[in-house]
Amino acid sequence: MAQRAPYQPALLRLLHGAMVLLVPLASLTGAVVFSNHDGRWWRLPVQVPGDWIDLHGSVGVMLWPLTLLFVIYALSLGRQRLSRAANAAALIGLVLAVGSGKLMEEDWLRSGELDHAVYHLHLLSWLLITGAVIWHVLAALQRGGLSLAASMFRLERRPSDQPWRLGR
């Protein structure tokens, strides 16, 4: 008997899909910002021209409302998924990254002010979210294989996906 493919709720897939696009973009733009303006631990081989601080901040502005929605989802409809440590770590890393980013002043890096506690928290959250996302993906693959991973990209929608009907 063939095993049914796993199904993920549409709201989870929508929020998750947006995160899959924006979090790597934030990490890449953040890496360029770090290399261009800080670079204490590593630098890219060349200085990348452009206003990467503003680009990175714009990605953060897009992540802010999505993070809020994702947290609301995780604490309500997705509570059982949040009990998995890899999922919780990824969400905590995301909240720390977006929250600390909102508290930063963009001119700190432009003027070489690298010793603000919030900036260090932002760097720490970058490491946390990177490790947590790798852990999250590996845990999902271990738990459900490629079929579970692929289920996050399906376009199928069920009537039970409507948030007001969940739990009935």
N, C-alpha and C positions, 0 to 999 in steps of 0.2 A: 504494500500500500504506500503510495507516494505521500510524503510529508508536506503539509500545507506551508506555503511561504509565510514568514512572519509578516505581520501588518503593524504599521506605526500610524498613530492618529495624524490626521492632516495638519492640525495646528502645530504639533511637534515637528513634523517634516518641514513646514513652512518656516518656522523660527530657526530650526536647526540648519536648514539650507541657507538662510541669510547669514547665519554665523559662519558656516563653512566658506562663504565668499569673503566676508569682512574680516574675520580674525586673522587669516593668513595675510591679507592685504595690510592690516594694521601691523602685523609682525614684520613684514618686509619693509614698509615705510619707516617703522621704528628702528629697524636695523640700519637703514641709511641715515636717519637722523642721528643715531648713536655714533655711527662711524664718522659722520661729518662734523659733529659738534662736541663729542665727548671722546670716544676712542681710547679710554684708559686701558681696556683689556684686549681690544682688537680693533682693527680698521679694515675696511675694504681696500683693495689695492689702489683704487683711485678715488678722488673726491667726486661725488656724483653731483653735477650741477642741478640747481632748481631749489624751489622753496619747499623742501620736504617736511619741515615742521608744520606748515599750514596744511599740506596734504595729509600728513599723519593725524593732525587735529580734526580734519574734515571726516576722516574715517571714524575717528572716535565719536564725533557728533552723530554719525549714522548708527554707531554701535550703542549709544546711550539709550535711546528708546527701545531698541530691540532687546538689550540686556534687561531692562525693566520688565518688558513683556515676558521674557524667558524666565526670569526669577519668579514672576507671578505664576506662570505656568508650572514651573518646577515645584513650587511650594503648595500648589493646589492639585491640579489634574495630574501632574507628573510626579507626585510625592513618592510613589513606589519606585520609580526609576532613580530618584535622588538618593535612595538608600544604598545604591551601589557607590562605593568609594570613588571609583574613577569618574563617575558622573558628577558627584559632589565636588571633587577636586577641580574639575574643569569649570564648573559654575563659580566656585570660589575664586579661581584665578581670573575668570572673566570679570567678576564684580570688582575685584581689587584693581585690575588693569584699567577698567573704565572709570571707577571711582577716583583712583589716584590721578588719572589723566585729567579728569575734570577739575581737580584741585591745583593742578600745575599752572604756572604762568609760562606762556610760550617764549617770553623774552629771557627767561633764565638761561636757556641753552645758548641763545644768540649772544648773550653777554658773558658766557663762560661760568655762570653760577651753577656749579655741579654738586654742591653739598647740601641741598635742601632734602629734608627727610622724606617729603612726598615724592621727590624724584627718585630716591633710592627705593621707596616702596613700589614705584612704577616699574623700575628695573627688575625688582624681585618678582613682581607679579608677571612680568614678561617671561621670566624663567619658569615660574610656576605654571602658567597657562600652557607654555610649550611642552613641558613635561607631562602635564595633565592631559592634554589633547592626545599625545602619543599613547599614554596609558589608556585613555578612553577608547581610542581606536583599536588598540591591541586587545583590550578586554571585550569589546563588542565582537571582534573577529573570533576570539576564543570562545565566547558564549554562544554565538549563532553563526559563525562563519561568514562567507561572502553573501549568503542569502539574507542575513540580518543587516549587513552593511548596505546591500542593494535595496532593501525595503525602505531605507530613508530617502531614496530617489524615485520611488514609484509615484505616479500621478493619480492612482486610484483613490477614490473618496467614498466613504460609506456614510449612510444616514447617521450613524452613531458618532460621527466626527464632530457634529455640532456641539460646542461646549455646553450648551444648556440641556443637552440630552444625555451627556455622559453620566454614568452611574445609575441609569435607569434600567 
